[in-house]
Amino acid sequence: MALHGRSAEALLFATSRAQNEDEAEYHTEQAHRFSALEDCARQMFWAQARDDIGGKAWSSHKVGIRASWMMVAARNPEMPNFARMLGNLGAPD
């Protein structure tokens, strides 16, 4: 995202090129501001994506973007049947 680049740029300027303490503090504050805006924009994007997919996306543990910008929601993983797996370990052939 463009805000991530702005945040990194402001933080780099604050730590390496600032002429005085006030300038460094200003650019550090700007870096934190851009980072917070980026987080907000990302959260809004994924909330809208979940709304676009529908109800199952809100209960899904993962939502993603596939080729051609297709939004998908992953199924919740099922726990393996450990009793069956352990039982097969000692089964005679």
C-alpha positions in Angstrom: 0.0 0.0 0.0 1.1 3.5 -0.6 0.7 4.4 3.1 3.2 1.7 4.1 5.8 3.4 1.9 5.0 6.8 3.3 5.3 5.4 6.8 8.6 3.8 6.1 9.9 7.0 4.4 8.9 9.3 7.2 10.5 7.0 9.8 13.7 6.7 7.8 13.8 10.5 7.5 13.2 10.9 11.2 16.0 8.6 12.1 18.6 9.6 9.5 18.1 13.0 8.0 16.3 15.1 10.6 18.1 18.3 11.4 17.0 18.6 15.0 14.9 16.9 17.6 11.7 18.7 16.7 11.9 17.6 13.0 12.7 14.0 14.1 9.7 14.0 16.4 7.4 15.4 13.7 8.5 12.8 11.1 8.2 10.0 13.7 4.6 11.1 14.5 3.9 11.2 10.8 5.2 7.6 10.4 2.9 6.4 13.2 0.0 8.3 11.6 0.5 6.7 8.2 0.9 3.3 9.8 -2.4 3.8 11.7 -4.2 4.9 8.5 -2.8 1.9 6.6 -4.1 -0.4 9.3 -7.5 1.2 9.1 -7.7 1.0 5.3 -6.7 -2.7 5.4 -9.4 -3.5 8.0 -12.0 -1.6 6.0 -10.9 -3.5 2.8 -11.2 -6.9 4.5 -14.5 -6.0 6.2 -16.0 -5.0 2.8 -14.5 -8.2 1.2 -16.2 -10.3 3.8 -19.5 -8.5 3.2 -19.2 -9.1 -0.5 -18.6 -12.8 -0.1 -21.5 -13.2 2.3 -22.3 -14.7 5.7 -19.9 -17.7 5.6 -16.9 -15.3 5.2 -17.6 -13.8 8.7 -17.4 -17.3 10.3 -14.4 -18.4 8.2 -11.0 -18.3 9.7 -9.4 -17.1 6.5 -10.5 -14.9 3.6 -8.3 -14.4 0.6 -7.9 -13.1 -3.0 -7.4 -15.5 -5.9 -6.6 -14.9 -9.5 -8.8 -12.4 -11.3 -9.4 -10.7 -7.9 -11.9 -13.4 -6.9 -12.6 -13.3 -3.2 -12.7 -16.6 -1.4 -13.4 -17.8 2.2 -11.6 -20.9 3.4 -13.4 -23.6 5.3 -12.5 -24.0 9.0 -10.0 -26.9 9.2 -11.3 -30.1 10.7 -9.4 -31.7 13.5 -7.9 -35.0 12.5 -9.3 -38.1 14.1 -6.4 -38.9 16.4 -8.0 -42.1 17.7 -8.2 -43.5 14.2 -4.6 -42.5 13.4 -3.3 -44.0 16.7 -5.3 -47.1 16.2 -3.8 -47.7 12.8 -0.3 -47.5 14.2 -0.6 -50.7 16.1 -2.9 -52.7 13.8 -1.5 -56.0 12.6 -1.3 -56.6 8.9 
